[in-house]
Amino acid sequence: MREQNPMDGRVATELGADFYNGLSEEITASGCDHTQRQARTLLLARDIEPADVEEFLTYFKRHGGCCSCEILMNCDYLFTKDL
């Protein structure tokens, strides 16, 4: 059995659908620049500590979210995990 990563629950509980929808709106309006810049900007706007922002972005990369649009496409299930 896989050991649960504490980040598994943090994405859903601390970010959830609000972050996901905000990122989706940003990508729809501006397109993706193929970096995590838009995701980083939204995380910082939520007053998340810079160290935690980097932890979230690294976690997204490990789950296939190497840029903001890939976070939407490859990490969508992380935002609604029922843990």
C-alpha atoms as an extended CHARMM CRD file, in Angstrom:
* protein
*
        83  EXT
         1         1  MET       CA              0.0000000000        0.0000000000        0.0000000000  PROA      1               0.0000000000
         2         2  ARG       CA              1.2870000000        3.4460000000       -0.9660000000  PROA      2               0.0000000000
         3         3  GLU       CA              2.1710000000        5.7630000000        1.8990000000  PROA      3               0.0000000000
         4         4  GLN       CA             -0.0230000000        8.8170000000        1.7510000000  PROA      4               0.0000000000
         5         5  ASN       CA              1.7140000000       12.1110000000        1.0300000000  PROA      5               0.0000000000
         6         6  PRO       CA              0.4880000000       15.0130000000        3.2050000000  PROA      6               0.0000000000
         7         7  MET       CA              0.2790000000       17.1190000000        0.0470000000  PROA      7               0.0000000000
         8         8  ASP       CA             -2.4740000000       14.8300000000       -1.2660000000  PROA      8               0.0000000000
         9         9  GLY       CA             -5.0120000000       16.3730000000        1.0780000000  PROA      9               0.0000000000
        10        10  ARG       CA             -3.6020000000       19.8860000000        1.0590000000  PROA      10              0.0000000000
        11        11  VAL       CA             -4.3040000000       20.4360000000       -2.6330000000  PROA      11              0.0000000000
        12        12  ALA       CA             -7.9890000000       19.6050000000       -2.2020000000  PROA      12              0.0000000000
        13        13  THR       CA             -8.5150000000       21.3010000000        1.1560000000  PROA      13              0.0000000000
        14        14  GLU       CA             -6.3470000000       24.4170000000        0.7910000000  PROA      14              0.0000000000
        15        15  LEU       CA             -6.7550000000       25.0700000000       -2.9320000000  PROA      15              0.0000000000
        16        16  GLY       CA             -9.7580000000       23.1260000000       -4.1320000000  PROA      16              0.0000000000
        17        17  ALA       CA            -12.0840000000       24.0930000000       -6.9480000000  PROA      17              0.0000000000
        18        18  ASP       CA            -11.5730000000       27.8390000000       -6.4460000000  PROA      18              0.0000000000
        19        19  PHE       CA             -7.9040000000       27.6450000000       -7.4120000000  PROA      19              0.0000000000
        20        20  TYR       CA             -8.5940000000       25.1950000000      -10.2430000000  PROA      20              0.0000000000
        21        21  ASN       CA            -11.3680000000       27.3780000000      -11.6840000000  PROA      21              0.0000000000
        22        22  GLY       CA             -9.2860000000       30.5380000000      -11.3310000000  PROA      22              0.0000000000
        23        23  LEU       CA             -6.3840000000       28.9210000000      -13.1470000000  PROA      23              0.0000000000
        24        24  SER       CA             -8.7500000000       27.6840000000      -15.8530000000  PROA      24              0.0000000000
        25        25  GLU       CA            -10.1210000000       31.2010000000      -16.3480000000  PROA      25              0.0000000000
        26        26  GLU       CA             -6.5950000000       32.6230000000      -16.5570000000  PROA      26              0.0000000000
        27        27  ILE       CA             -5.5000000000       30.0420000000      -19.1330000000  PROA      27              0.0000000000
        28        28  THR       CA             -8.6680000000       30.5970000000      -21.1690000000  PROA      28              0.0000000000
        29        29  ALA       CA             -8.1420000000       34.3640000000      -21.1650000000  PROA      29              0.0000000000
        30        30  SER       CA             -4.3760000000       34.5120000000      -21.6760000000  PROA      30              0.0000000000
        31        31  GLY       CA             -3.2810000000       31.1180000000      -22.9260000000  PROA      31              0.0000000000
        32        32  CYS       CA             -0.4860000000       29.1500000000      -21.3100000000  PROA      32              0.0000000000
        33        33  ASP       CA              3.1000000000       30.3800000000      -21.4650000000  PROA      33              0.0000000000
        34        34  HSD       CA              4.2660000000       26.8020000000      -20.7870000000  PROA      34              0.0000000000
        35        35  THR       CA              5.6150000000       27.6430000000      -17.3420000000  PROA      35              0.0000000000
        36        36  GLN       CA              4.0210000000       27.5060000000      -13.9120000000  PROA      36              0.0000000000
        37        37  ARG       CA              3.9960000000       31.3350000000      -13.7420000000  PROA      37              0.0000000000
        38        38  GLN       CA              0.2030000000       31.6700000000      -13.8090000000  PROA      38              0.0000000000
        39        39  ALA       CA             -0.2490000000       29.0030000000      -11.1370000000  PROA      39              0.0000000000
        40        40  ARG       CA              2.4690000000       30.6420000000       -9.0010000000  PROA      40              0.0000000000
        41        41  THR       CA              0.7920000000       34.0500000000       -9.3380000000  PROA      41              0.0000000000
        42        42  LEU       CA             -2.5850000000       32.6590000000       -8.2660000000  PROA      42              0.0000000000
        43        43  LEU       CA             -1.0650000000       30.8120000000       -5.3040000000  PROA      43              0.0000000000
        44        44  LEU       CA              0.7360000000       33.9330000000       -4.1090000000  PROA      44              0.0000000000
        45        45  ALA       CA             -2.4800000000       35.9620000000       -4.5190000000  PROA      45              0.0000000000
        46        46  ARG       CA             -4.0920000000       33.5690000000       -2.0230000000  PROA      46              0.0000000000
        47        47  ASP       CA             -1.5060000000       34.6570000000        0.5750000000  PROA      47              0.0000000000
        48        48  ILE       CA              0.1500000000       31.2590000000        0.5680000000  PROA      48              0.0000000000
        49        49  GLU       CA              3.6780000000       31.3880000000        1.9480000000  PROA      49              0.0000000000
        50        50  PRO       CA              6.3690000000       31.3370000000       -0.7710000000  PROA      50              0.0000000000
        51        51  ALA       CA              7.8620000000       28.0850000000        0.5750000000  PROA      51              0.0000000000
        52        52  ASP       CA              4.4180000000       26.4580000000        0.4100000000  PROA      52              0.0000000000
        53        53  VAL       CA              3.9200000000       27.8000000000       -3.1180000000  PROA      53              0.0000000000
        54        54  GLU       CA              7.1030000000       26.0540000000       -4.1990000000  PROA      54              0.0000000000
        55        55  GLU       CA              5.9730000000       22.8770000000       -2.4410000000  PROA      55              0.0000000000
        56        56  PHE       CA              2.6570000000       22.9250000000       -4.3270000000  PROA      56              0.0000000000
        57        57  LEU       CA              4.3850000000       23.6050000000       -7.6670000000  PROA      57              0.0000000000
        58        58  THR       CA              6.8760000000       20.7790000000       -7.1150000000  PROA      58              0.0000000000
        59        59  TYR       CA              4.0020000000       18.4540000000       -6.2040000000  PROA      59              0.0000000000
        60        60  PHE       CA              2.1650000000       19.4140000000       -9.3980000000  PROA      60              0.0000000000
        61        61  LYS       CA              5.2970000000       18.6940000000      -11.4480000000  PROA      61              0.0000000000
        62        62  ARG       CA              5.5230000000       15.2150000000       -9.9020000000  PROA      62              0.0000000000
        63        63  HSD       CA              1.9420000000       14.6240000000      -11.0510000000  PROA      63              0.0000000000
        64        64  GLY       CA              2.4440000000       15.8600000000      -14.6150000000  PROA      64              0.0000000000
        65        65  GLY       CA              1.7550000000       19.5700000000      -14.0970000000  PROA      65              0.0000000000
        66        66  CYS       CA              4.9610000000       21.0650000000      -15.4770000000  PROA      66              0.0000000000
        67        67  CYS       CA              3.1490000000       24.1870000000      -16.6830000000  PROA      67              0.0000000000
        68        68  SER       CA             -0.1160000000       25.8760000000      -15.7770000000  PROA      68              0.0000000000
        69        69  CYS       CA             -2.2100000000       24.2080000000      -18.5010000000  PROA      69              0.0000000000
        70        70  GLU       CA             -0.7680000000       20.7930000000      -17.5970000000  PROA      70              0.0000000000
        71        71  ILE       CA             -1.8260000000       21.3880000000      -13.9840000000  PROA      71              0.0000000000
        72        72  LEU       CA             -5.3750000000       21.6880000000      -15.3250000000  PROA      72              0.0000000000
        73        73  MET       CA             -5.1240000000       18.6930000000      -17.6480000000  PROA      73              0.0000000000
        74        74  ASN       CA             -3.0270000000       16.2710000000      -15.5910000000  PROA      74              0.0000000000
        75        75  CYS       CA             -3.6690000000       17.2280000000      -11.9760000000  PROA      75              0.0000000000
        76        76  ASP       CA             -7.4050000000       17.9070000000      -12.0010000000  PROA      76              0.0000000000
        77        77  TYR       CA             -8.1440000000       14.8700000000       -9.8200000000  PROA      77              0.0000000000
        78        78  LEU       CA             -5.9200000000       16.2790000000       -7.0340000000  PROA      78              0.0000000000
        79        79  PHE       CA             -8.2890000000       19.1870000000       -6.4530000000  PROA      79              0.0000000000
        80        80  THR       CA            -11.2700000000       17.0170000000       -5.6020000000  PROA      80              0.0000000000
        81        81  LYS       CA             -9.6530000000       14.0660000000       -3.8350000000  PROA      81              0.0000000000
        82        82  ASP       CA            -11.8580000000       12.8640000000       -1.0270000000  PROA      82              0.0000000000
        83        83  LEU       CA             -9.3220000000       11.9280000000        1.6260000000  PROA      83              0.0000000000
